[in-house]
Amino acid sequence: MEEPEGVVKLSRIRPVSCSGCRARKTCLISTFNEDEYSGLENIIQHEKPMLKGQRLFFQGDLFKSLYLIRSGCFKSCIVDESGEKQVTGFHLSTDILGIDGVDSGRYMREVEALETSSVCSLPFDCFKQASLQGNEELYRRLVCAVSCMMYRESHLMMVLGKMKAEQRLVSFLLDVSQRMSDRGESALEFRLSMARYDIANYLGLAVETVSRLFKRLEEQNLVVANRHWVRITDMGGLHLVMSGGAMERQGNKEIMYRAAG
């Protein structure tokens, strides 16, 4: 049977080792001892890099494996009956994909690579067997990943329901900044692999609004945005915006004030 267009065929892979993996220090197996690691290495499949636009899986596909992001960036979407997509998250190295398929037996989201990216797959039946054999750390790390996913979803609901447009974008930038820091990368300068329309979809804003807000943040000397690259020049100012304040500059004089209400 012919593969759906845009879906990477993970059976056609060239194995690589965990030993040289950039994400090993913070991935699911980072805290395992040598015996635990050697046992898992036999079931973890190191996949060939995926190209931008390739789908890891579609919404409704049969759930078989969890995927650990080794490098790159992915977006997840929910597709409604009319074919409209809602971006539900952006996923970076060491994130785990496919958790939402554990209960239903089918993936509940579509996941697409936003740039050249790579994953490791962990067949779930093998994962369960390893957990049952006393690997409590493996189970604990998965529970933490589920908890993190639930928090991000609840946070998105708060962002869309309560925050003003500028706060939504600032919240997004601060979240990426923190996630970069957690991975040992720069919290002040990073690449946004996602397109502006994906950011807009995720935040519930128009693309034009997102572009206008980036320009406003630059005019306020809070960030410098150059296509996909963002440099945060005033972290404190961004947090002020998040707390309901605003920032304006007139010449060399910086004025901060709280938004009314």
N, C-alpha and C positions, 0 to 999 in steps of 0.2 A: 504494500500500500504506500502511496506517495506521501512524503512528509508535508505538512502544511507549510506554506511559504513563510519564511522569516523565523521558523523555529529551529534552534540549533539541535543537531543530532548528537546527543551526548555519548552514544556508543562508539562514535568515530573519534577517539581521543588518543593522545599520546601521553602516557603516564609521566608524572614528575614527582619529585620527592618533597616531603614536608620540610626537610632540613634547611632548604634555602628560601623558604616562603617568607615574604615580607610581613605577612599578617600573623605568623605563628605566635608571636609574643602576646597577642590579644585575642586570639581566636578561641573557639570552644574548647580546644585541647591544651590551652596554654599552661594550665596549672597541674597537668598530669605528670606523674613520675614516669620513668623510662619503661617500666613494665606495662603500665596502663596505656601509654602512648603506642608501644609496639603492638599491642592487641588491637587498637583502633586503626592503626595505619593499614592493617590488612583489609579493612572494610571501607575506609574513606577512598573515594575515587577522585583523583586530581584531573580536572577537566581541561581541555584545550580552550584557549581564549575565545570569547564570543565577540562578534563585531557589533558595532552600534546598530540598533534597530532589531537585532535578533531577540526572539522571545525565549525565555527560559522555560516557561509553561504558560498555557492559556487558562483563563477562568473556566472551571468545569472539568479540566483534565484530571485523570485518575491520579490520586496522591500515592507516590511511591517513596520519595526521598526528601530529606531536608537539604538545603544548599547553604554552604558557608562561603560568603564572598571573600575571595582572595585579593582581588584588586578591582578598581573601577567603580562604577556607579550604576544602579538600576532604579527604575521607577515601578511602582505597583499601582494598578488601576482596577476599579470595579466597573464593569460594563453593564449598563441597564438593558432592558428589553428592546429599546429603540436603537441600541448601538452606541449611545453616548457614553463617554468615559469620564470617570471622576478619579483624579490622581489621589491616592491615599497615602503615599509615602515615597521618600527617596532613601535609598539604601546604599551604604558605603562599606568599605572593607571591614571584615569581621562580623558584620550583621548576618543574621540567619534568615533565610527565605523559605517559605513553604509551611511555616508553623500552622497557619490557618487551615490546612488540610487534614490535620491530625484527627479531628473529631468527625468530620463529615465523610472523609475518605476521598475528597476531591478538593483541588485547589480553588479557593474562593476569590482569587485575584489573578489578573494577568500581570506578568513581570517581564519587563523589557530592558535590555542593556542600553544605557545612554551614551556609552563610549566603549572602546575596546576594554573588555572586562573578563574576569575569570572567576570560577567558583570551584569548590570541592563539593561533591555530592556524598551524602550519608544515607544509604538505604535505611528506611525507618524500621523495617523488621530486624535488621542487624543492630540498629541502635537500641531497640527494646531488649534484645537478647543481651547486649552488653550491660545495660542498666540492671537487668534482673540478676546478672552474675555478680552483683555487688559493687558496680562502679557508680557509687552515689554521687560523685563529683560531676559526672557526665549528666546525670539527671538534674542536679542542682543548677548547672549552667543553662540547661534548656528551660527550666522554670524561670530563671532570671530573664532569658530572652523573651519568653512569653509575657512576663510582667512588663518588660520594656515596651513591647509592641502595644500592649493594652494602654499603657500610659500615653504613648504617642497618639493613639487614636482618640483618647479622651481629651488630650491637650488640643488636638485639631478641632474638636467640637467646641471647645472653649474659645479658641482663636476665631472661628467662624461666627460664633454666636454672640460674643461680647466685645471683641476688640475692634477699634477703628482700623481703617485701611492701612495707615502708616504703621500702626502697632503690629499688624499682621506680618508685614514685610520685615520689620525689625525683629520680631519674634523668630521668624524663619532664619534670618542671618545669624542671630545669636545662637540658635540651635545648631546650625552647621558649624559655627565657630567652636562651640563646646565639644561637639563630636570629633572635630579635627584635633582638638587638644587632648581628648581622651585617647586618641590613636598615636599620640606623640608627634603630631604635626603642628604647623603654625596655626594658632587661633586667630591671628590677625590678617593673614593673607592666604587665600585659598581659591581653588577653581570650582565654579558652579557648572557641572556638566549638563544640567538640565536647561532646556530652552525657557525663555521668558513666558511663553504660553503655558508651559507645564507648571511653572511657579504660580502663575495666575490661576490656573485651574485648581491647584492644590489649596490656595488661599481663598478661593471664592471671589476673585477679583477679575476685572477686565484686563487684557494684556496692556492696553493703553494706560491704565491706572498704575500697573506695576512699573512701566517705563517712566511714567511721570514721578512716581515715588522715589525711584532710584536717583533721578535727576535732582529731586528735592534734597535727598540725603547728601548728595555730593555738594550741592549749593550750601548746605549747612556744615560742610567739612566734617561730616561723620564717617563717610566712606568714599573710596574711589572705586568706581566700577568701570572696567574696560572689557567689554564683551563678556566673556565667561569668567574673567578674573575679578575678584573683589578684595580690596584692602581696607580693613577697618582702621580709621585714623583717630577715632574717639569712642572707645568702648563705654566710657562713663556716659557720654551723650546718648548712645543707643539705649542704655539702661534707663536713662531719664525719660526717653520717649516711651519705652515699655511701661513705665510707671504712671503714664498719663500726662507727662510733661512735654515740653517742646523746646526747641533750641533755635535761636536766630543769631546771626552775627552781623554787626554793622561796622565795617572797617576792621579795626583791630580790637574792637570791644565785643566781648562775648556776653550775651544776655541769656540767662536761663529763667524759665518761669513755669509754673504749673498750669496745666490746662484747666480752665474753669469747669466746675462740675466734676 
